[in-house]
């Protein structure tokens, strides 16, 4: 009995916060700071490397492991060999020596060199044989072509598999990739020369054109892969580029931006001049695009570093430098086209810099604009339900009628909710004296009916502003804990009836109508009555409720980085409650 009471006491103690603070639970093995795993792994790697090396040396001495050259090209052996010969990804820590197995691909270099030498010869022979045995493809085909194009495309597809196996643009495999690309181009050109021979009939010429198009499409994927092959060129320039961008950002405030950016432009000019000397024009444009992407990444990293701790001139300088860099890479039409300079990555960076330059009040207004755009894209039915409201301006008051809601998400353990609605006017610079208004709580329902009307004393000029927004949020009332967020909707006040003086007449203004009597007993068409006319402007509007999903929104990230700004922190705290549960 004593043991049972003792165990109960220990159980109660383990649930106390002070106990967890004094005696935290640790599931790790106590090794006294000795990295046993690394020691054992290095020892096993050393033993395994020696065994594998002996086997490989024996296979190389035997010569291709007993596999004929034809089998190396036809079967999957060549692809497996290239996969083995490709460099492994460096997953070890940078401050430690690489395990010996990471350089095992170098053992297979003699084999892969010999296989690549055979590839081009075998591909040309296959294309020649395919043209000699060429015949139209039988079956129900909309476009006529022959078997030689299919065989040639199969050869190119095989080379594509090999390209993927050797790692494409991975460092250490560039030599094999270039030789393989050369073999693919030679194969396609050889096929074009063979089929473009003597005079043929119109039908045969059409078949030849279709064959060439068939082969060209097979080469289309190689063009995208050759674009990625220029990635290492930009990667090698990242460290000095990062240093130059850092010095640009932190140069003295008194130094003009055109002078502060000079070291960066000199480095880029030197780097790109060398690439222009070594690369063909089309390859240089690809390398130039990769370098531009690297510059944008470094500029973005500097813009986000430190957040609000940076002075305003810091972000102004980066924005001005970004425009100068865009002109540098365009080079008056000799470099990248403006469509590639102003790519989506550049647009995101420019928008992010604009957010950094803006005040917290401006960011909150931009956030409302973004939420209004999302409200316009939302459709019924919504996964978070909908709310039925009516809003209009009556003299100097904004009237908002909260009628009902349907399909509100359940937020209580009983599968229901206790919903109520909060109405707010934004931004506060337009409505400094207005406060939020709240409806009554409807108990235990997912389809509440309020039928309540609220008035906001506002200035009509403020309501007509394009920035004026009515925020409608639905909450679940809790007694012991904080209220749960159910959804929100937004209404642009400039579209509310009674606001636009140049729009349709005020629907609440009295109208004098002439009296009439019926003359047509068929009642097919009554003059002056438009059955299919415009909808009633005072008709209630059903708005889909929304919740936040993008936790990495740039406005939220920038406001969160402004740790010394109370307004920004209050805004972030308020928005965190509105995120949907993952």
C-alpha positions as CSV (number, residue, x, y, z in Angstrom):
1,X,0.0,0.0,0.0
2,X,2.9,2.3,0.8
3,X,4.4,1.7,-2.6
4,X,1.2,2.6,-4.3
5,X,1.0,5.9,-2.5
6,X,4.6,6.6,-3.2
7,X,4.0,6.0,-7.0
8,X,1.0,8.3,-6.9
9,X,3.1,11.0,-5.3
10,X,5.8,10.6,-8.0
11,X,3.2,10.8,-10.7
12,X,1.8,14.0,-9.3
13,X,5.3,15.4,-9.0
14,X,6.1,14.6,-12.6
15,X,3.2,16.7,-13.8
16,X,4.4,19.8,-12.0
17,X,6.3,22.5,-14.1
18,X,8.8,23.0,-11.4
19,X,9.8,19.3,-11.5
20,X,10.3,19.4,-15.3
21,X,12.4,22.5,-14.9
22,X,14.6,21.0,-12.2
23,X,14.8,17.4,-13.7
24,X,14.2,17.7,-17.5
25,X,13.7,14.4,-19.3
26,X,16.5,13.3,-21.6
27,X,16.2,10.4,-24.0
28,X,19.7,10.7,-25.4
29,X,22.4,8.2,-24.5
30,X,25.1,9.8,-22.3
31,X,28.3,9.5,-24.1
32,X,30.4,12.1,-22.2
33,X,30.7,14.1,-25.4
34,X,32.4,11.3,-27.3
35,X,31.2,11.0,-30.9
36,X,31.1,7.2,-31.0
37,X,29.0,7.2,-34.2
38,X,31.5,9.1,-36.2
39,X,34.4,7.0,-35.0
40,X,32.7,3.7,-35.8
41,X,31.5,5.0,-39.2
42,X,35.0,6.1,-40.3
43,X,36.4,2.8,-39.3
44,X,33.8,0.8,-41.2
45,X,34.2,3.2,-44.2
46,X,38.0,2.5,-44.2
47,X,37.5,-1.3,-44.1
48,X,34.8,-1.3,-46.8
49,X,36.7,1.0,-49.0
50,X,39.7,-1.3,-49.1
51,X,37.6,-4.3,-50.0
52,X,35.7,-2.5,-52.8
53,X,39.0,-1.1,-54.2
54,X,40.5,-4.5,-54.5
55,X,37.3,-5.8,-56.3
56,X,37.3,-2.9,-58.7
57,X,41.0,-3.2,-59.5
58,X,40.4,-6.9,-60.3
59,X,37.5,-6.0,-62.6
60,X,39.4,-3.4,-64.5
61,X,42.3,-5.8,-65.0
62,X,39.9,-8.4,-66.4
63,X,38.6,-5.8,-68.9
64,X,35.0,-4.6,-68.8
65,X,34.1,-7.4,-66.4
66,X,33.4,-9.7,-69.3
67,X,30.7,-7.5,-70.9
68,X,30.9,-6.8,-74.6
69,X,30.8,-3.2,-76.0
70,X,27.5,-3.9,-77.7
71,X,26.0,-5.1,-74.4
72,X,27.3,-2.0,-72.7
73,X,25.4,0.2,-75.1
74,X,22.2,-1.8,-75.4
75,X,21.5,-3.0,-71.9
76,X,21.1,-1.1,-68.7
77,X,24.7,-1.9,-67.7
78,X,26.0,1.4,-69.2
79,X,23.4,3.4,-67.3
80,X,24.3,1.7,-64.0
81,X,28.0,2.2,-64.7
82,X,27.5,5.9,-65.3
83,X,25.5,6.1,-62.1
84,X,28.4,4.6,-60.2
85,X,30.8,6.9,-61.9
86,X,28.9,10.0,-61.0
87,X,30.2,12.0,-58.0
88,X,28.3,11.5,-54.8
89,X,26.5,14.3,-53.0
90,X,28.7,15.8,-50.2
91,X,26.5,15.1,-47.1
92,X,29.3,15.2,-44.6
93,X,30.0,18.3,-42.4
94,X,32.2,20.9,-44.2
95,X,34.7,21.0,-41.4
96,X,35.4,17.2,-41.5
97,X,37.3,15.3,-44.1
98,X,35.2,13.5,-46.7
99,X,34.8,9.7,-46.2
100,X,36.8,7.7,-48.7
101,X,33.7,6.2,-50.3
102,X,32.8,9.7,-51.6
103,X,35.6,9.6,-54.0
104,X,34.9,6.1,-55.2
105,X,33.5,7.4,-58.5
106,X,37.1,8.2,-59.6
107,X,37.9,4.5,-59.7
108,X,35.4,4.1,-62.6
109,X,36.8,6.9,-64.8
110,X,38.7,4.6,-67.2
111,X,35.5,2.6,-67.7
112,X,33.2,5.5,-68.3
113,X,35.7,7.2,-70.7
114,X,35.8,4.0,-72.8
115,X,32.0,3.7,-72.7
116,X,31.5,7.3,-73.9
117,X,33.9,6.7,-76.8
118,X,31.9,3.8,-77.9
119,X,28.5,5.6,-77.5
120,X,29.0,8.0,-80.4
121,X,30.2,5.3,-82.8
122,X,27.3,3.0,-81.9
123,X,24.7,5.7,-82.2
124,X,25.8,6.7,-85.7
125,X,25.8,3.1,-86.8
126,X,22.3,2.6,-85.5
127,X,21.0,5.7,-87.2
128,X,22.6,4.6,-90.5
129,X,21.0,1.1,-90.2
130,X,17.6,2.7,-89.2
131,X,17.6,4.8,-92.4
132,X,18.5,1.8,-94.6
133,X,15.7,-0.2,-93.1
134,X,13.3,2.7,-93.0
135,X,9.6,2.1,-93.7
136,X,6.4,3.9,-92.9
137,X,4.8,3.3,-89.6
138,X,1.6,1.3,-90.0
139,X,-1.5,1.9,-88.0
140,X,-4.0,4.7,-87.4
141,X,-1.8,7.7,-87.1
142,X,-2.8,11.3,-87.8
143,X,0.7,12.3,-88.8
144,X,2.8,10.2,-91.2
145,X,6.3,9.3,-90.1
146,X,8.6,6.3,-90.4
147,X,10.5,3.9,-88.2
148,X,13.9,5.6,-88.6
149,X,12.7,8.7,-86.6
150,X,11.5,6.4,-83.8
151,X,14.8,4.5,-83.7
152,X,16.8,7.8,-83.7
153,X,14.6,9.2,-80.9
154,X,15.2,6.0,-78.9
155,X,19.0,6.5,-79.2
156,X,18.6,10.1,-77.9
157,X,16.4,8.9,-75.1
158,X,19.1,6.4,-74.1
159,X,21.6,9.3,-74.0
160,X,19.2,11.3,-71.8
161,X,19.1,8.4,-69.3
162,X,22.8,8.4,-69.2
163,X,22.9,12.1,-68.7
164,X,20.6,11.7,-65.7
165,X,22.7,8.8,-64.4
166,X,26.0,10.7,-64.5
167,X,24.5,13.6,-62.6
168,X,23.9,16.2,-65.4
169,X,25.5,19.4,-64.2
170,X,27.1,18.0,-61.0
171,X,30.6,19.1,-60.3
172,X,33.0,16.3,-61.5
173,X,30.8,15.1,-64.3
174,X,30.9,18.0,-66.7
175,X,33.4,16.3,-68.9
176,X,31.2,13.3,-69.5
177,X,28.2,15.5,-69.9
178,X,29.8,17.6,-72.7
179,X,31.0,14.5,-74.5
180,X,27.5,13.0,-74.3
181,X,25.9,16.2,-75.5
182,X,28.3,16.2,-78.4
183,X,27.4,12.6,-79.3
184,X,23.6,13.5,-79.2
185,X,24.1,16.5,-81.5
186,X,26.2,14.5,-83.9
187,X,23.5,11.8,-84.0
188,X,20.8,14.2,-84.9
189,X,22.8,15.9,-87.6
190,X,23.9,12.6,-89.1
191,X,20.2,11.5,-89.3
192,X,19.2,14.9,-90.9
193,X,22.0,14.4,-93.5
194,X,20.9,10.9,-94.3
195,X,17.2,11.6,-94.8
196,X,17.9,14.8,-96.8
197,X,19.0,12.9,-99.9
198,X,17.7,12.5,-103.4
199,X,14.5,13.9,-104.9
200,X,11.4,12.2,-103.5
201,X,7.7,12.5,-103.9
202,X,5.7,15.1,-102.0
203,X,4.3,12.5,-99.6
204,X,7.8,11.2,-98.8
205,X,9.1,14.7,-98.3
206,X,6.3,15.3,-95.8
207,X,7.2,12.1,-94.0
208,X,10.9,13.3,-93.8
209,X,9.8,16.7,-92.3
210,X,7.7,14.9,-89.7
211,X,10.7,12.6,-88.9
212,X,13.0,15.6,-88.4
213,X,10.4,17.2,-86.1
214,X,10.1,14.0,-84.2
215,X,13.8,13.9,-83.6
216,X,13.9,17.6,-82.7
217,X,11.4,17.1,-80.0
218,X,13.5,14.3,-78.6
219,X,16.4,16.9,-78.3
220,X,14.2,19.4,-76.6
221,X,14.8,18.1,-73.1
222,X,18.6,18.4,-73.7
223,X,18.2,22.2,-74.2
224,X,16.7,22.6,-70.7
225,X,19.4,20.4,-69.2
226,X,22.1,22.4,-70.9
227,X,20.6,25.5,-69.3
228,X,21.1,23.9,-65.9
229,X,24.6,23.0,-66.8
230,X,25.6,26.6,-66.4
231,X,24.5,26.6,-62.7
232,X,28.0,25.7,-61.3
233,X,29.4,28.9,-63.0
234,X,27.2,31.1,-60.9
235,X,27.8,28.9,-57.8
236,X,31.5,29.5,-58.0
237,X,31.0,33.3,-58.1
238,X,28.7,33.4,-55.0
239,X,31.3,33.9,-52.3
240,X,33.0,37.0,-53.8
241,X,29.5,38.2,-55.0
242,X,28.2,37.9,-51.5
243,X,31.1,40.0,-50.2
244,X,30.6,42.7,-52.8
245,X,26.9,43.0,-52.1
246,X,27.6,43.2,-48.4
247,X,30.0,46.1,-48.9
248,X,27.5,47.8,-51.1
249,X,24.8,47.6,-48.5
250,X,27.0,48.7,-45.6
251,X,28.9,51.5,-47.4
252,X,28.8,55.0,-45.7
253,X,25.5,56.8,-46.0
254,X,27.3,59.8,-47.4
255,X,28.5,57.8,-50.4
256,X,26.2,57.9,-53.4
257,X,24.8,54.6,-54.7
258,X,26.5,54.9,-58.1
259,X,29.9,55.1,-56.4
260,X,29.1,52.5,-53.7
261,X,28.1,49.9,-56.4
262,X,31.3,50.4,-58.4
263,X,33.2,47.5,-56.8
264,X,30.3,45.1,-57.4
265,X,30.0,46.2,-61.1
266,X,33.8,45.8,-61.5
267,X,33.7,42.3,-60.2
268,X,30.7,41.3,-62.4
269,X,32.4,42.9,-65.4
270,X,35.6,40.9,-64.8
271,X,33.7,37.7,-64.2
272,X,31.4,38.0,-67.2
273,X,34.2,39.1,-69.5
274,X,36.0,35.9,-68.8
275,X,32.8,33.9,-69.5
276,X,32.2,35.7,-72.7
277,X,35.7,34.8,-73.9
278,X,35.3,31.1,-73.0
279,X,31.7,30.4,-74.0
280,X,29.7,30.5,-77.2
281,X,27.2,33.3,-77.5
282,X,24.1,31.2,-76.7
283,X,25.9,29.5,-73.7
284,X,27.0,32.9,-72.5
285,X,23.4,34.1,-72.3
286,X,22.5,31.1,-70.2
287,X,25.5,31.8,-67.9
288,X,24.5,35.5,-67.7
289,X,20.9,34.5,-66.6
290,X,22.4,32.2,-63.9
291,X,24.6,35.0,-62.7
292,X,21.6,37.4,-62.6
293,X,19.7,34.9,-60.5
294,X,22.6,34.7,-58.1
295,X,22.8,38.5,-57.8
296,X,19.0,38.6,-57.0
297,X,19.4,36.0,-54.3
298,X,22.3,37.9,-52.6
299,X,20.4,41.2,-52.8
300,X,17.4,39.5,-51.2
301,X,19.5,38.1,-48.4
302,X,21.0,41.5,-47.6
303,X,17.5,43.1,-47.7
304,X,16.2,40.7,-45.1
305,X,19.3,40.7,-42.9
306,X,18.6,42.6,-39.7
307,X,15.0,43.7,-40.7
308,X,13.9,46.9,-38.9
309,X,17.3,47.4,-37.3
310,X,18.6,48.9,-40.5
311,X,18.1,52.6,-41.2
312,X,15.7,53.7,-43.9
313,X,18.6,54.8,-46.2
314,X,19.8,51.1,-46.2
315,X,16.8,49.8,-48.1
316,X,16.6,52.9,-50.3
317,X,20.2,52.2,-51.4
318,X,19.5,48.6,-52.1
319,X,16.4,49.5,-54.2
320,X,18.5,52.1,-56.3
321,X,21.3,49.5,-56.7
322,X,18.8,46.9,-57.9
323,X,17.7,49.3,-60.7
324,X,21.4,49.9,-61.7
325,X,22.1,46.2,-61.8
326,X,19.1,45.6,-64.0
327,X,20.5,48.1,-66.5
328,X,23.9,46.5,-66.2
329,X,22.7,43.0,-67.1
330,X,20.5,44.4,-69.9
331,X,23.5,46.3,-71.4
332,X,21.4,48.4,-73.8
333,X,20.1,45.3,-75.5
334,X,23.4,43.4,-75.7
335,X,22.8,41.4,-72.6
336,X,19.7,39.8,-71.2
337,X,16.3,40.9,-72.6
338,X,14.3,43.1,-70.3
339,X,11.7,40.3,-70.1
340,X,14.3,38.0,-68.5
341,X,15.8,40.8,-66.3
342,X,12.3,41.6,-64.9
343,X,11.6,37.9,-64.2
344,X,9.3,36.7,-61.3
345,X,12.3,36.5,-59.0
346,X,13.1,40.2,-59.7
347,X,9.4,41.1,-59.2
348,X,9.3,39.4,-55.8
349,X,12.5,41.1,-54.7
350,X,11.3,44.5,-55.8
351,X,8.1,44.0,-53.9
352,X,9.9,42.9,-50.8
353,X,12.2,45.9,-50.9
354,X,9.1,48.1,-51.2
355,X,7.7,46.5,-48.1
356,X,11.0,47.1,-46.2
357,X,10.8,50.8,-47.2
358,X,7.2,51.2,-46.0
359,X,6.1,52.1,-42.5
360,X,4.1,49.7,-40.4
361,X,0.9,51.6,-41.0
362,X,1.5,51.4,-44.8
363,X,2.2,47.6,-44.5
364,X,-1.1,47.1,-42.7
365,X,-2.9,48.9,-45.5
366,X,-1.1,46.8,-48.1
367,X,-2.2,43.8,-46.1
368,X,-5.8,44.8,-46.3
369,X,-5.5,45.3,-50.1
370,X,-4.1,41.7,-50.3
371,X,-7.0,40.4,-48.2
372,X,-9.5,42.2,-50.4
373,X,-8.0,40.6,-53.5
374,X,-8.2,37.1,-51.9
375,X,-11.8,37.8,-50.9
376,X,-12.5,38.5,-54.6
377,X,-10.9,35.2,-55.6
378,X,-12.9,33.2,-53.0
379,X,-15.9,31.3,-54.1
380,X,-18.9,29.7,-52.5
381,X,-19.2,27.2,-50.9
382,X,-16.3,28.0,-48.7
383,X,-14.7,25.3,-46.3
384,X,-15.1,27.8,-43.5
385,X,-18.7,28.7,-44.2
386,X,-20.3,32.1,-45.3
387,X,-21.9,35.1,-43.7
388,X,-24.9,37.2,-45.0
389,X,-24.6,40.9,-44.5
390,X,-26.1,44.2,-45.9
391,X,-24.2,47.5,-45.8
392,X,-25.2,50.9,-47.0
393,X,-24.6,54.6,-46.2
394,X,-27.5,56.6,-44.7
395,X,-26.7,60.3,-44.3
396,X,-23.5,60.4,-42.1
397,X,-23.7,56.8,-40.9
398,X,-22.5,53.5,-42.3
399,X,-25.2,50.9,-41.5
400,X,-24.1,47.3,-41.4
401,X,-26.8,44.6,-40.9
402,X,-25.4,41.2,-39.8
403,X,-28.2,38.8,-40.8
404,X,-26.9,35.2,-40.5
405,X,-24.2,32.7,-41.3
406,X,-24.2,29.1,-42.4
407,X,-21.8,26.2,-42.2
408,X,-19.6,27.8,-39.6
409,X,-16.8,25.4,-38.6
410,X,-17.3,23.5,-35.3
411,X,-14.8,24.7,-32.7
412,X,-16.3,23.2,-29.5
413,X,-15.9,19.5,-28.3
414,X,-19.6,18.9,-28.8
415,X,-19.2,19.5,-32.6
416,X,-20.9,22.9,-32.5
417,X,-19.9,26.5,-31.9
418,X,-21.0,29.6,-30.1
419,X,-20.5,32.1,-32.8
420,X,-20.5,35.9,-32.7
421,X,-19.3,38.6,-35.2
422,X,-16.9,41.5,-34.7
423,X,-17.1,44.5,-37.1
424,X,-14.1,46.8,-37.6
425,X,-13.3,49.7,-40.0
426,X,-9.8,50.1,-41.4
427,X,-7.4,51.8,-41.8
428,X,-7.4,53.7,-38.5
429,X,-6.0,56.9,-40.1
430,X,-9.4,57.2,-41.9
431,X,-11.5,56.1,-38.9
432,X,-9.6,57.1,-35.8
433,X,-12.7,57.5,-33.5
434,X,-14.6,54.4,-34.6
435,X,-14.4,51.3,-32.4
436,X,-15.2,47.7,-33.1
437,X,-18.8,46.5,-32.6
438,X,-19.9,43.0,-31.6
439,X,-23.0,41.0,-32.1
440,X,-24.7,38.7,-29.5
441,X,-23.5,35.2,-29.1
442,X,-25.6,32.4,-30.6
443,X,-25.3,29.3,-28.5
444,X,-24.6,25.8,-29.9
445,X,-25.2,26.2,-33.6
446,X,-23.3,26.2,-37.0
447,X,-26.0,28.2,-38.7
448,X,-26.5,31.3,-36.5
449,X,-29.1,34.0,-37.1
450,X,-28.4,37.4,-35.6
451,X,-30.5,39.9,-37.6
452,X,-28.7,42.9,-35.9
453,X,-28.0,46.3,-37.3
454,X,-25.0,48.5,-36.4
455,X,-24.2,52.1,-37.2
456,X,-20.7,53.7,-37.6
457,X,-20.6,57.5,-37.5
458,X,-18.2,58.2,-40.3
459,X,-17.2,61.0,-42.7
460,X,-18.4,60.3,-46.2
461,X,-15.1,61.4,-47.7
462,X,-13.3,58.7,-45.6
463,X,-15.7,56.1,-46.8
464,X,-15.2,57.1,-50.4
465,X,-11.5,56.5,-50.1
466,X,-10.3,53.5,-52.0
467,X,-8.5,52.2,-48.9
468,X,-11.6,52.1,-46.6
469,X,-12.4,48.5,-45.7
470,X,-15.0,46.8,-43.5
471,X,-13.5,43.7,-41.7
472,X,-16.0,41.1,-40.6
473,X,-14.7,38.3,-38.4
474,X,-16.6,35.4,-36.9
475,X,-15.4,33.9,-33.5
476,X,-16.4,31.1,-31.2
477,X,-17.1,32.2,-27.6
478,X,-15.2,30.4,-24.9
479,X,-15.6,31.0,-21.2
480,X,-12.4,29.7,-19.7
481,X,-10.0,30.0,-22.7
482,X,-9.4,32.5,-25.4
483,X,-12.1,32.8,-28.2
484,X,-11.4,30.7,-31.3
485,X,-11.2,32.2,-34.7
486,X,-13.7,30.8,-37.3
487,X,-13.2,33.0,-40.4
488,X,-13.2,36.5,-41.8
489,X,-14.5,38.5,-44.7
490,X,-13.8,41.9,-46.1
491,X,-15.9,44.6,-47.9
492,X,-14.5,47.5,-49.9
493,X,-16.6,50.5,-48.6
494,X,-16.3,52.5,-51.8
495,X,-18.7,49.9,-53.4
496,X,-21.3,50.2,-50.7
497,X,-24.6,51.7,-51.9
498,X,-24.9,55.4,-51.1
499,X,-21.2,56.1,-51.3
500,X,-20.5,56.9,-54.9
501,X,-22.3,60.2,-55.8
502,X,-21.6,59.6,-59.5
503,X,-23.1,56.1,-59.4
504,X,-26.8,55.0,-59.5
505,X,-29.3,57.1,-57.5
506,X,-29.6,56.6,-53.7
507,X,-31.9,53.5,-53.2
508,X,-33.3,55.1,-50.0
509,X,-34.3,58.4,-51.7
510,X,-38.1,58.8,-52.2
511,X,-39.2,58.4,-55.8
512,X,-42.4,59.7,-57.3
513,X,-44.0,57.1,-59.6
514,X,-46.9,57.7,-62.0
515,X,-50.1,55.6,-61.4
516,X,-51.1,53.1,-64.2
517,X,-53.9,50.8,-65.0
518,X,-53.7,47.4,-66.8
519,X,-54.9,47.3,-70.4
520,X,-53.4,44.1,-71.7
521,X,-55.2,41.2,-70.0
522,X,-52.6,38.7,-71.2
523,X,-50.0,40.2,-68.8
524,X,-47.2,39.0,-71.2
525,X,-45.3,42.3,-71.0
526,X,-45.9,45.4,-68.9
527,X,-44.4,48.6,-70.2
528,X,-41.8,50.1,-67.8
529,X,-41.2,46.8,-65.9
530,X,-37.9,45.2,-66.4
531,X,-38.0,41.7,-65.0
532,X,-34.4,41.0,-65.9
533,X,-33.1,44.3,-64.7
534,X,-30.1,45.0,-62.4
535,X,-30.3,43.4,-58.9
536,X,-31.5,45.4,-55.9
537,X,-28.4,47.3,-54.5
538,X,-29.8,46.7,-50.9
539,X,-30.0,43.0,-51.4
540,X,-27.9,41.1,-48.8
541,X,-24.6,39.8,-49.9
542,X,-23.3,36.4,-48.9
543,X,-19.5,36.5,-48.4
544,X,-17.3,33.4,-48.1
545,X,-15.4,33.2,-44.9
546,X,-11.6,32.9,-45.1
547,X,-8.6,31.9,-42.9
548,X,-4.9,32.6,-43.3
549,X,-2.7,29.9,-44.8
550,X,0.6,31.6,-45.9
551,X,2.7,31.9,-42.8
552,X,5.7,33.1,-44.9
553,X,3.9,36.1,-46.4
554,X,6.5,38.9,-46.8
555,X,4.4,41.5,-45.0
556,X,4.1,39.3,-41.9
557,X,7.8,38.4,-42.0
558,X,8.8,42.1,-42.2
559,X,6.4,43.1,-39.4
560,X,7.7,40.3,-37.3
561,X,11.3,41.4,-37.8
562,X,10.4,44.9,-36.4
563,X,10.8,43.8,-32.8
564,X,11.0,47.3,-31.4
565,X,7.8,48.4,-33.1
566,X,4.8,47.9,-30.8
567,X,2.3,48.5,-33.6
568,X,3.9,45.8,-35.8
569,X,4.1,43.3,-32.9
570,X,0.4,43.9,-32.0
571,X,-0.5,43.4,-35.7
572,X,1.5,40.1,-35.8
573,X,-0.1,38.9,-32.6
574,X,-3.6,39.6,-34.0
575,X,-2.9,37.8,-37.3
576,X,-1.4,34.7,-35.7
577,X,-4.9,33.9,-34.3
578,X,-6.3,33.8,-37.8
579,X,-4.2,31.0,-39.3
580,X,-5.9,27.8,-40.3
581,X,-4.9,24.7,-38.4
582,X,-2.5,22.5,-40.4
